[in-house]
Amino acid sequence: MNIKSITPEQAYPVRHKILRPNQTIEDCHFPGDHEPDTFHLGAFIGDELISIASFYKEKHPDLDGHVHYRLRGMATLENFRKEKAGSSLLASGEEILKQRKSDLWWCNARTGVAGYYKKIGLQEHGDVFELPGIGPHIVMCKKLS
């Protein structure tokens, strides 16, 4: 498996298939996708993009720290969920975040995958909330050393 930098356009089909199958592909274009501080990573097996993660420089108002990044659009194709692509993407992402002097990253995690994020060191913050048309989420964060 190779972890590489990708464009937002490469991420959109995976976002659509896994995260927003009942919405349009345009709904998979997130604000900030093309900002200079944003970066997108993809996990590849051969030429196939199997997992994606996007990081946006965005401070969460209720969390401590100075330089925050937000993880959005994390998704892995179903047939590849046992390959550890997601954790490989996040480890690579954390290295980039440390180079960028980030002290914390956070996400609005779907409640169904909160256990996964806990296993890799994130902590829940606040209460569960509903994102209309998407489902229940909770803010999770991880401090970087």
C-alpha positions as CSV (number, residue, x, y, z in Angstrom):
1,M,0.0,0.0,0.0
2,N,1.2,3.5,-0.9
3,I,0.1,6.7,0.8
4,K,0.2,9.7,-1.6
5,S,-1.0,13.3,-1.8
6,I,-4.1,13.5,-4.0
7,T,-6.3,16.2,-5.4
8,P,-9.8,16.9,-4.1
9,E,-11.1,15.7,-7.4
10,Q,-9.6,12.3,-6.9
11,A,-11.3,12.1,-3.5
12,Y,-14.8,13.0,-4.7
13,P,-15.8,9.6,-6.1
14,V,-14.8,7.8,-2.9
15,R,-16.5,10.4,-0.7
16,H,-19.6,10.0,-2.8
17,K,-19.7,6.2,-2.8
18,I,-19.0,5.7,0.9
19,L,-20.0,8.9,2.7
20,R,-22.8,10.4,0.7
21,P,-24.3,7.9,-1.6
22,N,-27.8,9.4,-1.4
23,Q,-26.6,12.9,-2.3
24,T,-25.1,14.3,-5.5
25,I,-21.3,14.3,-6.2
26,E,-21.4,18.1,-5.9
27,D,-22.4,17.5,-2.2
28,C,-19.0,15.9,-1.8
29,H,-17.2,19.1,-2.6
30,F,-16.4,20.6,0.8
31,P,-15.6,24.2,1.5
32,G,-11.8,24.6,1.8
33,D,-11.0,21.7,-0.5
34,H,-8.7,24.0,-2.6
35,E,-7.3,26.2,0.2
36,P,-3.5,26.3,0.4
37,D,-3.4,24.9,4.0
38,T,-5.6,22.0,3.1
39,F,-4.1,18.6,2.1
40,H,-5.7,15.4,0.9
41,L,-4.1,11.9,1.2
42,G,-5.0,8.7,-0.5
43,A,-4.1,5.1,0.1
44,F,-3.4,3.1,-3.0
45,I,-3.1,-0.6,-3.7
46,G,-1.5,-0.7,-7.2
47,D,-3.3,2.1,-9.1
48,E,-6.5,1.7,-7.1
49,L,-7.4,4.5,-4.7
50,I,-8.9,2.6,-1.7
51,S,-9.0,5.1,1.1
52,I,-9.0,8.9,1.5
53,A,-8.6,11.6,4.2
54,S,-8.7,15.4,3.9
55,F,-7.2,17.8,6.5
56,Y,-8.3,21.5,6.7
57,K,-6.7,24.2,8.8
58,E,-9.7,25.0,11.0
59,K,-9.8,25.9,14.7
60,H,-12.6,24.3,16.7
61,P,-13.9,27.0,19.1
62,D,-14.3,24.7,22.1
63,L,-10.9,23.0,22.0
64,D,-7.6,24.2,23.4
65,G,-4.5,24.7,21.3
66,H,-3.3,27.1,18.7
67,V,-3.0,25.4,15.3
68,H,-5.9,23.0,14.7
69,Y,-6.6,20.9,11.7
70,R,-10.0,19.2,10.9
71,L,-10.2,15.8,9.4
72,R,-13.1,15.5,6.9
73,G,-14.1,13.0,4.3
74,M,-12.3,10.0,5.7
75,A,-13.5,6.9,3.8
76,T,-12.3,3.5,2.8
77,L,-13.8,1.3,0.2
78,E,-15.7,-1.6,1.8
79,N,-13.6,-4.4,0.2
80,F,-10.4,-2.9,1.7
81,R,-11.4,-2.2,5.3
82,K,-9.1,-4.9,6.8
83,E,-6.0,-3.4,5.1
84,K,-5.4,-0.8,7.8
85,A,-5.5,1.9,5.1
86,G,-7.3,4.4,7.3
87,S,-4.8,4.1,10.2
88,S,-2.0,4.4,7.7
89,L,-3.5,7.6,6.2
90,L,-4.0,9.1,9.7
91,A,-0.4,8.3,10.7
92,S,0.9,10.0,7.5
93,G,-1.5,12.9,8.1
94,E,-0.2,13.3,11.7
95,E,3.4,13.5,10.4
96,I,2.4,16.3,8.0
97,L,0.5,18.1,10.8
98,K,3.5,18.0,13.1
99,Q,5.6,19.5,10.3
100,R,3.0,22.3,10.0
101,K,3.3,22.9,13.8
102,S,-0.3,21.7,14.5
103,D,-0.9,20.9,18.1
104,L,-4.3,19.2,17.6
105,W,-6.6,17.6,15.0
106,W,-10.3,17.0,15.3
107,C,-13.2,15.7,13.4
108,N,-17.0,15.3,13.5
109,A,-17.0,11.5,13.8
110,R,-20.0,9.4,12.9
111,T,-21.0,7.7,16.1
112,G,-20.7,4.3,14.4
113,V,-17.0,4.7,14.0
114,A,-16.2,6.6,17.3
115,G,-14.8,3.3,18.7
116,Y,-12.3,3.2,15.9
117,Y,-11.1,6.7,16.5
118,K,-10.8,6.0,20.3
119,K,-8.5,3.1,19.5
120,I,-6.1,5.4,17.7
121,G,-6.0,7.9,20.5
122,L,-8.8,10.4,19.9
123,Q,-11.1,11.6,22.7
124,E,-14.7,12.5,22.6
125,H,-15.7,16.1,23.2
126,G,-19.2,17.2,24.0
127,D,-22.5,15.6,23.2
128,V,-23.8,13.6,20.2
129,F,-25.4,15.8,17.5
130,E,-27.3,15.2,14.3
131,L,-26.0,16.2,10.9
132,P,-29.2,16.4,8.8
133,G,-29.3,13.8,6.1
134,I,-26.1,12.2,7.3
135,G,-26.7,11.0,10.9
136,P,-25.4,11.2,14.5
137,H,-21.9,12.5,15.1
138,I,-19.6,13.5,18.0
139,V,-16.6,15.8,18.0
140,M,-13.4,13.9,18.6
141,C,-9.9,15.2,18.9
142,K,-6.3,14.2,19.4
143,K,-3.5,16.3,20.8
144,L,-0.1,16.1,19.0
145,S,3.2,16.2,20.8
